[in-house]
């Protein structure tokens, strides 16, 4: 017998927003001396602490600015905000699974938006 879990809601988060949420969970768990952090939670906290570059407000502003660019949808904007690609090749890897490719000018436009925040 297989048990399936239903997805009730789904939303995109930046690494910075995730760091903020996990910090709250970590603080809550620290208050209870009997509860330890599970391995997965500890690894997730370590990951966001290592890779979070922007503040949550800056990251959300970056996502909003990226969504104003023509070929950047919501999911891609969050992926770009999390990875913060610094050159065309890194940015192309974000679009590798898309059915279209971006021109050099479109890539540069996205990189210019990223450069305003990094």
mmCIF file of the C-alpha atoms, coordinates in Angstrom:
data_MODEL
# 
_entry.id   MODEL 
# 
loop_
_atom_site.group_PDB 
_atom_site.id 
_atom_site.type_symbol 
_atom_site.label_atom_id 
_atom_site.label_alt_id 
_atom_site.label_comp_id 
_atom_site.label_asym_id 
_atom_site.label_entity_id 
_atom_site.label_seq_id 
_atom_site.pdbx_PDB_ins_code 
_atom_site.Cartn_x 
_atom_site.Cartn_y 
_atom_site.Cartn_z 
_atom_site.occupancy 
_atom_site.B_iso_or_equiv 
_atom_site.pdbx_formal_charge 
_atom_site.auth_seq_id 
_atom_site.auth_comp_id 
_atom_site.auth_asym_id 
_atom_site.auth_atom_id 
_atom_site.pdbx_PDB_model_num 
ATOM 1   C CA . UNK A 1 1   ? 0.000  0.000  0.000   1.00 0.00 ? 1   UNK A CA 1 
ATOM 2   C CA . UNK A 1 2   ? 1.365  3.384  -0.992  1.00 0.00 ? 2   UNK A CA 1 
ATOM 3   C CA . UNK A 1 3   ? 0.504  6.512  0.893   1.00 0.00 ? 3   UNK A CA 1 
ATOM 4   C CA . UNK A 1 4   ? 0.367  9.665  -1.178  1.00 0.00 ? 4   UNK A CA 1 
ATOM 5   C CA . UNK A 1 5   ? 0.519  13.136 0.251   1.00 0.00 ? 5   UNK A CA 1 
ATOM 6   C CA . UNK A 1 6   ? -1.522 15.847 -1.352  1.00 0.00 ? 6   UNK A CA 1 
ATOM 7   C CA . UNK A 1 7   ? 0.149  19.132 -2.237  1.00 0.00 ? 7   UNK A CA 1 
ATOM 8   C CA . UNK A 1 8   ? -2.029 21.781 -0.644  1.00 0.00 ? 8   UNK A CA 1 
ATOM 9   C CA . UNK A 1 9   ? -0.104 24.888 -1.632  1.00 0.00 ? 9   UNK A CA 1 
ATOM 10  C CA . UNK A 1 10  ? 3.083  25.780 -3.411  1.00 0.00 ? 10  UNK A CA 1 
ATOM 11  C CA . UNK A 1 11  ? 5.027  29.018 -3.504  1.00 0.00 ? 11  UNK A CA 1 
ATOM 12  C CA . UNK A 1 12  ? 8.472  30.053 -4.606  1.00 0.00 ? 12  UNK A CA 1 
ATOM 13  C CA . UNK A 1 13  ? 11.003 31.327 -2.078  1.00 0.00 ? 13  UNK A CA 1 
ATOM 14  C CA . UNK A 1 14  ? 14.434 32.808 -2.426  1.00 0.00 ? 14  UNK A CA 1 
ATOM 15  C CA . UNK A 1 15  ? 17.317 31.381 -0.429  1.00 0.00 ? 15  UNK A CA 1 
ATOM 16  C CA . UNK A 1 16  ? 17.268 34.537 1.714   1.00 0.00 ? 16  UNK A CA 1 
ATOM 17  C CA . UNK A 1 17  ? 13.586 34.129 2.565   1.00 0.00 ? 17  UNK A CA 1 
ATOM 18  C CA . UNK A 1 18  ? 14.180 30.466 3.343   1.00 0.00 ? 18  UNK A CA 1 
ATOM 19  C CA . UNK A 1 19  ? 17.070 31.414 5.620   1.00 0.00 ? 19  UNK A CA 1 
ATOM 20  C CA . UNK A 1 20  ? 14.769 33.714 7.564   1.00 0.00 ? 20  UNK A CA 1 
ATOM 21  C CA . UNK A 1 21  ? 12.120 31.002 7.967   1.00 0.00 ? 21  UNK A CA 1 
ATOM 22  C CA . UNK A 1 22  ? 14.650 28.365 9.007   1.00 0.00 ? 22  UNK A CA 1 
ATOM 23  C CA . UNK A 1 23  ? 16.232 30.752 11.521  1.00 0.00 ? 23  UNK A CA 1 
ATOM 24  C CA . UNK A 1 24  ? 12.824 31.088 13.190  1.00 0.00 ? 24  UNK A CA 1 
ATOM 25  C CA . UNK A 1 25  ? 12.435 27.299 13.312  1.00 0.00 ? 25  UNK A CA 1 
ATOM 26  C CA . UNK A 1 26  ? 15.966 26.902 14.672  1.00 0.00 ? 26  UNK A CA 1 
ATOM 27  C CA . UNK A 1 27  ? 15.303 29.482 17.409  1.00 0.00 ? 27  UNK A CA 1 
ATOM 28  C CA . UNK A 1 28  ? 12.048 27.762 18.307  1.00 0.00 ? 28  UNK A CA 1 
ATOM 29  C CA . UNK A 1 29  ? 13.773 24.386 18.582  1.00 0.00 ? 29  UNK A CA 1 
ATOM 30  C CA . UNK A 1 30  ? 16.604 25.886 20.652  1.00 0.00 ? 30  UNK A CA 1 
ATOM 31  C CA . UNK A 1 31  ? 14.097 26.908 23.333  1.00 0.00 ? 31  UNK A CA 1 
ATOM 32  C CA . UNK A 1 32  ? 13.058 23.278 23.826  1.00 0.00 ? 32  UNK A CA 1 
ATOM 33  C CA . UNK A 1 33  ? 16.076 21.496 25.303  1.00 0.00 ? 33  UNK A CA 1 
ATOM 34  C CA . UNK A 1 34  ? 14.665 18.033 24.626  1.00 0.00 ? 34  UNK A CA 1 
ATOM 35  C CA . UNK A 1 35  ? 14.267 18.555 20.885  1.00 0.00 ? 35  UNK A CA 1 
ATOM 36  C CA . UNK A 1 36  ? 17.267 18.166 18.639  1.00 0.00 ? 36  UNK A CA 1 
ATOM 37  C CA . UNK A 1 37  ? 17.526 19.353 15.057  1.00 0.00 ? 37  UNK A CA 1 
ATOM 38  C CA . UNK A 1 38  ? 16.964 16.547 12.592  1.00 0.00 ? 38  UNK A CA 1 
ATOM 39  C CA . UNK A 1 39  ? 19.835 15.914 10.209  1.00 0.00 ? 39  UNK A CA 1 
ATOM 40  C CA . UNK A 1 40  ? 17.906 17.211 7.190   1.00 0.00 ? 40  UNK A CA 1 
ATOM 41  C CA . UNK A 1 41  ? 16.943 20.430 8.975   1.00 0.00 ? 41  UNK A CA 1 
ATOM 42  C CA . UNK A 1 42  ? 20.510 21.023 10.151  1.00 0.00 ? 42  UNK A CA 1 
ATOM 43  C CA . UNK A 1 43  ? 21.801 20.508 6.599   1.00 0.00 ? 43  UNK A CA 1 
ATOM 44  C CA . UNK A 1 44  ? 19.159 22.861 5.179   1.00 0.00 ? 44  UNK A CA 1 
ATOM 45  C CA . UNK A 1 45  ? 20.136 25.552 7.697   1.00 0.00 ? 45  UNK A CA 1 
ATOM 46  C CA . UNK A 1 46  ? 23.806 25.066 6.847   1.00 0.00 ? 46  UNK A CA 1 
ATOM 47  C CA . UNK A 1 47  ? 23.015 25.339 3.129   1.00 0.00 ? 47  UNK A CA 1 
ATOM 48  C CA . UNK A 1 48  ? 21.048 28.593 3.365   1.00 0.00 ? 48  UNK A CA 1 
ATOM 49  C CA . UNK A 1 49  ? 23.647 30.127 5.664   1.00 0.00 ? 49  UNK A CA 1 
ATOM 50  C CA . UNK A 1 50  ? 26.355 29.344 3.136   1.00 0.00 ? 50  UNK A CA 1 
ATOM 51  C CA . UNK A 1 51  ? 24.561 30.408 -0.039  1.00 0.00 ? 51  UNK A CA 1 
ATOM 52  C CA . UNK A 1 52  ? 22.399 33.325 1.072   1.00 0.00 ? 52  UNK A CA 1 
ATOM 53  C CA . UNK A 1 53  ? 23.898 36.504 -0.371  1.00 0.00 ? 53  UNK A CA 1 
ATOM 54  C CA . UNK A 1 54  ? 21.111 39.078 -0.393  1.00 0.00 ? 54  UNK A CA 1 
ATOM 55  C CA . UNK A 1 55  ? 18.749 40.229 2.318   1.00 0.00 ? 55  UNK A CA 1 
ATOM 56  C CA . UNK A 1 56  ? 15.183 38.902 1.891   1.00 0.00 ? 56  UNK A CA 1 
ATOM 57  C CA . UNK A 1 57  ? 13.859 42.315 0.834   1.00 0.00 ? 57  UNK A CA 1 
ATOM 58  C CA . UNK A 1 58  ? 16.631 42.743 -1.755  1.00 0.00 ? 58  UNK A CA 1 
ATOM 59  C CA . UNK A 1 59  ? 16.050 39.240 -3.097  1.00 0.00 ? 59  UNK A CA 1 
ATOM 60  C CA . UNK A 1 60  ? 12.316 39.881 -3.500  1.00 0.00 ? 60  UNK A CA 1 
ATOM 61  C CA . UNK A 1 61  ? 13.034 43.210 -5.232  1.00 0.00 ? 61  UNK A CA 1 
ATOM 62  C CA . UNK A 1 62  ? 15.405 41.382 -7.595  1.00 0.00 ? 62  UNK A CA 1 
ATOM 63  C CA . UNK A 1 63  ? 12.704 38.819 -8.386  1.00 0.00 ? 63  UNK A CA 1 
ATOM 64  C CA . UNK A 1 64  ? 10.217 41.615 -9.093  1.00 0.00 ? 64  UNK A CA 1 
ATOM 65  C CA . UNK A 1 65  ? 12.688 43.401 -11.383 1.00 0.00 ? 65  UNK A CA 1 
ATOM 66  C CA . UNK A 1 66  ? 13.517 40.164 -13.203 1.00 0.00 ? 66  UNK A CA 1 
ATOM 67  C CA . UNK A 1 67  ? 9.842  39.445 -13.845 1.00 0.00 ? 67  UNK A CA 1 
ATOM 68  C CA . UNK A 1 68  ? 9.603  42.751 -15.702 1.00 0.00 ? 68  UNK A CA 1 
ATOM 69  C CA . UNK A 1 69  ? 12.062 41.393 -18.288 1.00 0.00 ? 69  UNK A CA 1 
ATOM 70  C CA . UNK A 1 70  ? 10.198 39.846 -21.227 1.00 0.00 ? 70  UNK A CA 1 
ATOM 71  C CA . UNK A 1 71  ? 11.396 36.209 -21.160 1.00 0.00 ? 71  UNK A CA 1 
ATOM 72  C CA . UNK A 1 72  ? 11.621 35.746 -17.397 1.00 0.00 ? 72  UNK A CA 1 
ATOM 73  C CA . UNK A 1 73  ? 8.680  33.994 -15.753 1.00 0.00 ? 73  UNK A CA 1 
ATOM 74  C CA . UNK A 1 74  ? 8.142  33.657 -12.006 1.00 0.00 ? 74  UNK A CA 1 
ATOM 75  C CA . UNK A 1 75  ? 9.894  30.297 -11.569 1.00 0.00 ? 75  UNK A CA 1 
ATOM 76  C CA . UNK A 1 76  ? 12.892 31.417 -13.606 1.00 0.00 ? 76  UNK A CA 1 
ATOM 77  C CA . UNK A 1 77  ? 13.113 34.722 -11.726 1.00 0.00 ? 77  UNK A CA 1 
ATOM 78  C CA . UNK A 1 78  ? 13.354 32.860 -8.411  1.00 0.00 ? 78  UNK A CA 1 
ATOM 79  C CA . UNK A 1 79  ? 15.917 30.451 -9.835  1.00 0.00 ? 79  UNK A CA 1 
ATOM 80  C CA . UNK A 1 80  ? 18.036 33.354 -11.090 1.00 0.00 ? 80  UNK A CA 1 
ATOM 81  C CA . UNK A 1 81  ? 17.713 35.184 -7.751  1.00 0.00 ? 81  UNK A CA 1 
ATOM 82  C CA . UNK A 1 82  ? 18.877 32.061 -5.918  1.00 0.00 ? 82  UNK A CA 1 
ATOM 83  C CA . UNK A 1 83  ? 21.813 31.326 -8.204  1.00 0.00 ? 83  UNK A CA 1 
ATOM 84  C CA . UNK A 1 84  ? 22.869 34.908 -9.029  1.00 0.00 ? 84  UNK A CA 1 
ATOM 85  C CA . UNK A 1 85  ? 24.643 34.030 -12.284 1.00 0.00 ? 85  UNK A CA 1 
ATOM 86  C CA . UNK A 1 86  ? 27.539 36.351 -13.053 1.00 0.00 ? 86  UNK A CA 1 
ATOM 87  C CA . UNK A 1 87  ? 28.073 35.715 -16.760 1.00 0.00 ? 87  UNK A CA 1 
ATOM 88  C CA . UNK A 1 88  ? 26.280 34.573 -19.902 1.00 0.00 ? 88  UNK A CA 1 
ATOM 89  C CA . UNK A 1 89  ? 27.290 30.922 -19.559 1.00 0.00 ? 89  UNK A CA 1 
ATOM 90  C CA . UNK A 1 90  ? 25.956 30.643 -16.020 1.00 0.00 ? 90  UNK A CA 1 
ATOM 91  C CA . UNK A 1 91  ? 22.733 32.350 -17.095 1.00 0.00 ? 91  UNK A CA 1 
ATOM 92  C CA . UNK A 1 92  ? 22.369 30.072 -20.120 1.00 0.00 ? 92  UNK A CA 1 
ATOM 93  C CA . UNK A 1 93  ? 22.484 27.064 -17.786 1.00 0.00 ? 93  UNK A CA 1 
ATOM 94  C CA . UNK A 1 94  ? 19.360 28.411 -16.066 1.00 0.00 ? 94  UNK A CA 1 
ATOM 95  C CA . UNK A 1 95  ? 17.583 28.410 -19.434 1.00 0.00 ? 95  UNK A CA 1 
ATOM 96  C CA . UNK A 1 96  ? 19.025 25.047 -20.550 1.00 0.00 ? 96  UNK A CA 1 
ATOM 97  C CA . UNK A 1 97  ? 15.718 23.188 -20.127 1.00 0.00 ? 97  UNK A CA 1 
ATOM 98  C CA . UNK A 1 98  ? 13.565 25.861 -21.763 1.00 0.00 ? 98  UNK A CA 1 
ATOM 99  C CA . UNK A 1 99  ? 12.264 25.376 -25.290 1.00 0.00 ? 99  UNK A CA 1 
ATOM 100 C CA . UNK A 1 100 ? 13.874 28.622 -26.401 1.00 0.00 ? 100 UNK A CA 1 
ATOM 101 C CA . UNK A 1 101 ? 17.252 30.287 -26.104 1.00 0.00 ? 101 UNK A CA 1 
ATOM 102 C CA . UNK A 1 102 ? 17.985 33.891 -25.357 1.00 0.00 ? 102 UNK A CA 1 
ATOM 103 C CA . UNK A 1 103 ? 19.959 36.274 -27.542 1.00 0.00 ? 103 UNK A CA 1 
ATOM 104 C CA . UNK A 1 104 ? 23.070 37.992 -26.250 1.00 0.00 ? 104 UNK A CA 1 
ATOM 105 C CA . UNK A 1 105 ? 21.157 41.235 -25.703 1.00 0.00 ? 105 UNK A CA 1 
ATOM 106 C CA . UNK A 1 106 ? 18.471 39.480 -23.660 1.00 0.00 ? 106 UNK A CA 1 
ATOM 107 C CA . UNK A 1 107 ? 21.124 37.750 -21.535 1.00 0.00 ? 107 UNK A CA 1 
ATOM 108 C CA . UNK A 1 108 ? 22.905 41.065 -20.999 1.00 0.00 ? 108 UNK A CA 1 
ATOM 109 C CA . UNK A 1 109 ? 19.649 42.734 -19.963 1.00 0.00 ? 109 UNK A CA 1 
ATOM 110 C CA . UNK A 1 110 ? 19.096 40.087 -17.276 1.00 0.00 ? 110 UNK A CA 1 
ATOM 111 C CA . UNK A 1 111 ? 22.727 40.281 -16.134 1.00 0.00 ? 111 UNK A CA 1 
ATOM 112 C CA . UNK A 1 112 ? 22.422 44.068 -15.813 1.00 0.00 ? 112 UNK A CA 1 
ATOM 113 C CA . UNK A 1 113 ? 19.415 43.648 -13.507 1.00 0.00 ? 113 UNK A CA 1 
ATOM 114 C CA . UNK A 1 114 ? 21.390 41.155 -11.394 1.00 0.00 ? 114 UNK A CA 1 
ATOM 115 C CA . UNK A 1 115 ? 24.407 43.491 -11.275 1.00 0.00 ? 115 UNK A CA 1 
ATOM 116 C CA . UNK A 1 116 ? 22.287 46.153 -9.581  1.00 0.00 ? 116 UNK A CA 1 
ATOM 117 C CA . UNK A 1 117 ? 21.861 43.899 -6.541  1.00 0.00 ? 117 UNK A CA 1 
ATOM 118 C CA . UNK A 1 118 ? 25.180 42.075 -6.275  1.00 0.00 ? 118 UNK A CA 1 
# 
